Amino acid sequence: MHAFARNSIRCSLTAAILALSACAGDEAARPSPPPPPTAGEPGCGADRLGAYIGKPASDDNLAAIRKESGANAIRVIKPGMAVTMDYRPDRLNVELDDAGRITALRCS
């Protein structure tokens, strides 16, 4: 084989390996989701709101949830609604069913 052809093949293989390693690097560079808050961290108060499960998400109930939770932010999530996946331990998610009843209260 001619020296030029060997160098060309070697360069092509090197370029392919570098390209593949760059793709693998993207996977490893993604940050893992943060852990749930520990006992010392501020939370969203979801643990105190179990009595609201099954109740309608009326303005009065949502206002009471906001007051009782002490959460910095409240997000009402309806079925099929797109939401961001960022983790905020001080945000209370109020999840609803198709009938507008509260199905879950979670910090995130």
N, C-alpha and C positions, 0 to 999 in steps of 0.2 A: 504494500500500500504506500502511496506517495505521502511524504511528510506533511504536505499541505492538507491532504484529506484527513490524516490522523488528527492534526491540530483543529480542523474544522469540526470533526466529530467530538473531540474533547471539549471544545468551546460550547458546542450545542448541549452536551450532557451537563456541563457545569451550569449553563444558563437554566436548564430544566430543573436541576436540583435546587438552585437558588430560588427559583419561582415557587417550587413546591414548599420549600422551607419557609418562605414568606407567608404562604397561606396558613401553614401550621402555626406560625407565630401569632397570627390574628386570633386564633382560637385560645391560645395560652394567655394572650394579653387582655382578654376580657375579664373585667373584675367580677368576682363572685358576689352574690347578693349579700348585703350586710346581715349580721345575725339579729335575732329579735332582741328587744331591749332587756337588759338585766334589771334586777330589783332597784338599783340605784338610779337608773335613767328615767327621765320623764316619759310618761306614756300618754295614751289618749283616753283612758278611762273606760274602755270597752268592758272591762271586767265588772264594772258596777252597773251595767245597763241591761242585764238579762231580762228584766221585767218588760222591756219594750219589744221583745221578739214576738211576732204574730200580730202586733198592733199596726194600724194604718200609719203611713208616713205623712200624717197631717202636719200643717204648719205648727200647731200647738205641740204635738209630740216631738217634732224636730227641734223646736225651741227648748223644750224640756231636756231633750238629749244633749243639746249643745251646753246648756247650763250645768247639768249634772256631771257631764263627762270632764269638763275643763279642758277639752282638746283645743289645740291651737287652730285646727282646721277640720272641717267636716265635709265629706264628699258623699253624696247620695248616688248610688249606683243602681240603675235600672237594668232589667234583663236585656242582654245583647249590646249594652252600652260599651263603647271603647274607653278604656282607662289607661293611664300611664302605669308602668310597673316600677316606678321609683319607690324606694322604701323610706317612709317618714314615720318614725315612731310616735310623733305627736299628732298625726292625722287620724281621724276616726272615719272609717268607711261604713256607711249605712247601706246595706244591700237589701234590695226590694225584690218581690216576686211580681208576676204579671198583674196581680190585683192591687199592687201598691202597698203591700204589707211588708213589714220589716222581717227579713229572714236571717240576717246576721249583722253583727257589729264587731268590727275588727280594727286593730291598729295597723296602719301601713300607709 
